[in-house]
């Protein structure tokens, strides 16, 4: 794992603590993508989850949902279907906050299907 990624993660954490949510979310997402490429799935999942938290605090629900989906995908890469399920179920809570009804419909179907598939695979 590169020092540059660790520096970027520390920067994102500092921005998060300073409540600079927009910048923190963007940086967490970027670092999460880097961790995915390095197959560091747990670190990627945590970065995407933190990005979602920051975006949602800024009322950027659609962006937050995208980050939650990415966090769930990182959990799937490490075969943690229960964690992915919980992330997808968490996402369902924010869908009513979307302003556009077609976005609401699309996201509801997407996250409902993803959560169902996790339960199906988990058994």
C-alpha atoms as one frame of an Amber mdcrd trajectory, in Angstrom:
protein
   0.000   0.000   0.000   1.469   3.295  -1.077   2.295   6.143   1.247   0.439
   8.493  -1.080  -2.833   6.628  -0.544  -2.336   6.711   3.212  -1.672  10.462
   3.029  -4.832  10.951   1.001  -6.809   8.895   3.523  -5.454  10.996   6.398
  -6.375  14.161   4.491  -9.912  12.862   3.965 -10.202  12.074   7.673  -9.013
  15.584   8.560 -11.546  17.124   6.184 -14.239  14.911   7.694 -13.363  16.012
  11.226 -13.398  19.640  10.083 -16.910  19.047   8.661 -15.770  19.895   5.145
 -18.078  17.148   3.971 -18.120  17.877   0.252 -14.332  17.732  -0.081 -14.054
  14.813   2.333 -16.624  12.776   0.373 -14.822  13.372  -2.890 -11.458  12.398
  -1.406 -12.821   9.344   0.431 -14.324   8.159  -2.861 -11.053   8.647  -4.713
  -9.105   6.771  -2.044 -11.742   4.028  -2.021 -11.259   3.523  -5.754  -7.502
   3.297  -5.218  -7.960   0.688  -2.486 -10.269  -1.317  -4.753  -7.588  -1.392
  -7.421  -5.130  -2.677  -4.798  -7.682  -5.318  -3.730  -7.819  -3.810  -0.232
 -11.561  -4.350  -0.042 -12.148  -3.612   3.634 -10.336  -0.277   3.384 -12.227
   0.524   0.179 -15.541  -0.314   1.836 -14.779   1.966   4.770 -13.754   4.835
   2.481 -16.926   4.527   0.398 -19.048   4.332   3.538 -17.413   7.474   4.932
 -17.913   9.205   1.580 -21.606   8.311   1.745 -21.903   9.627   5.296 -20.322
  12.935   4.276 -22.480  13.293   1.161 -25.668  12.546   3.081 -24.756  15.125
   5.730 -24.660  17.646   2.870 -28.093  16.464   1.658 -26.495  15.014  -1.481
 -28.597  11.879  -1.287 -28.107  10.610  -4.830 -24.337  10.870  -4.472 -24.532
   9.253  -1.044 -26.494   6.363  -2.522 -23.825   5.872  -5.190 -21.169   5.720
  -2.476 -23.228   3.223  -0.449 -23.546   1.063  -3.567 -19.771   1.209  -3.987
 -19.301   0.240  -0.328 -21.609  -2.715  -0.872 -19.689  -3.719  -3.981 -16.431
  -3.678  -2.019 -18.063  -5.978   0.544 -19.132  -8.305  -2.253 -15.550  -8.483
  -3.515 -14.560  -9.882  -0.109 -17.587 -12.231  -0.093 -19.150 -10.471   2.886
 -22.736 -10.742   1.690 -24.250  -9.849   5.045 -22.340  -6.552   5.212 -23.307
  -5.748   1.615 -26.933  -6.527   2.488 -26.804  -4.179   5.476 -25.303  -1.387
   3.366 -27.949  -1.814   0.677 -30.707  -1.809   3.302 -29.194   1.361   4.794
 -29.411   2.969   1.363 -33.139   2.266   1.180 -33.689   4.698   4.085 -32.401
   7.649   2.056 -34.328   7.046  -1.152 -37.442   8.977  -0.035 -35.203  12.047
   0.359 -34.538  12.154  -3.388 -36.464  14.924  -5.101 -36.990  13.234  -8.472
 -39.592  10.455  -8.418 -37.958   8.576 -11.298 -34.671   8.606  -9.333 -36.575
   7.313  -6.325 -38.133   4.509  -8.356 -34.856   3.505  -9.981 -32.894   3.538
  -6.718 -35.610   1.655  -4.853 -35.640  -1.138  -7.437 -31.833  -1.213  -7.609
 -31.208  -1.439  -3.856 -34.133  -3.797  -3.277 -32.736  -6.179  -5.889 -29.189
  -5.901  -4.561 -30.271  -6.585  -0.994 -32.413  -9.537  -2.108 -29.530 -11.024
  -4.090 -27.255 -10.781  -1.055 -29.761 -12.678   1.056 -30.256 -15.237  -1.709
 -26.518 -15.904  -2.026 -26.007 -15.901   1.754 -28.724 -18.552   2.057
